[in-house]
Amino acid sequence: MAERFFLLIGGVLTMLLVMWHWFRVERKRDWKRHQAFCEQLETKLALHRKQIAKRHIALRRYDFLEYNLEEALLVQQEIK
């Protein structure tokens, strides 16, 4: 009887240890994914800020009276 009890307790503890390890590994994996995602967002944000700055510079140089207003309102392609 006592042997079965210790075997049961050992099995439960082993299962708990395996579950704890699995959750720990998953948490680390999720953290790494989160970090990579944040880095991608920061990279995209920096690119968009550069695009906005280039467009502001171009708009400051643009003389709306000299050019046709229709031309000015065209959708712009990505500036490189």
C-alpha positions in Angstrom: 0.0 0.0 0.0 2.7 2.5 1.0 4.7 1.5 -2.1 1.7 2.4 -4.3 1.3 5.7 -2.5 5.0 6.7 -3.0 4.8 5.6 -6.6 1.7 7.8 -7.1 3.3 10.7 -5.4 6.5 10.2 -7.5 4.3 10.1 -10.7 2.4 13.3 -9.8 5.6 15.1 -8.9 7.2 14.0 -12.2 4.2 15.2 -14.1 4.3 18.5 -12.3 8.0 18.9 -13.0 7.4 18.2 -16.7 4.5 20.6 -16.9 6.6 23.3 -15.1 9.4 22.8 -17.6 7.1 22.9 -20.6 5.4 26.1 -19.5 8.8 27.7 -18.8 10.1 26.8 -22.3 6.9 28.1 -23.9 7.2 31.3 -21.9 10.7 31.8 -23.2 9.6 31.1 -26.7 6.7 33.5 -26.5 9.1 36.2 -25.1 11.5 35.7 -28.0 8.6 36.0 -30.5 7.4 39.1 -28.8 10.9 40.7 -28.9 11.2 39.9 -32.6 7.8 41.4 -33.3 8.6 44.6 -31.4 11.9 44.9 -33.4 10.0 44.5 -36.6 7.5 47.2 -35.6 10.4 49.6 -34.5 12.1 49.0 -37.9 8.8 49.8 -39.8 8.2 52.8 -37.6 11.7 54.2 -38.4 11.1 53.6 -42.1 7.7 55.4 -42.0 9.2 58.3 -40.1 11.9 58.7 -42.8 9.2 58.6 -45.5 7.2 61.3 -43.7 10.3 63.5 -43.3 11.1 63.1 -47.0 7.5 64.0 -48.0 7.5 67.1 -45.7 10.8 68.3 -47.3 9.3 67.7 -50.8 6.1 69.6 -49.9 8.0 72.5 -48.5 9.9 72.8 -51.8 6.8 72.3 -54.0 5.2 75.5 -55.3 1.5 74.8 -55.6 0.9 77.9 -57.6 3.4 76.9 -60.2 2.1 73.4 -60.8 -1.4 72.1 -61.5 -3.3 71.2 -58.4 -4.4 67.9 -59.9 -0.8 66.8 -60.2 -0.2 67.6 -56.5 -3.1 65.4 -55.4 -1.9 62.2 -57.1 -1.2 59.3 -54.8 2.5 59.0 -54.3 4.5 55.8 -54.8 6.9 54.9 -52.1 9.8 57.3 -52.0 13.3 55.7 -52.2 
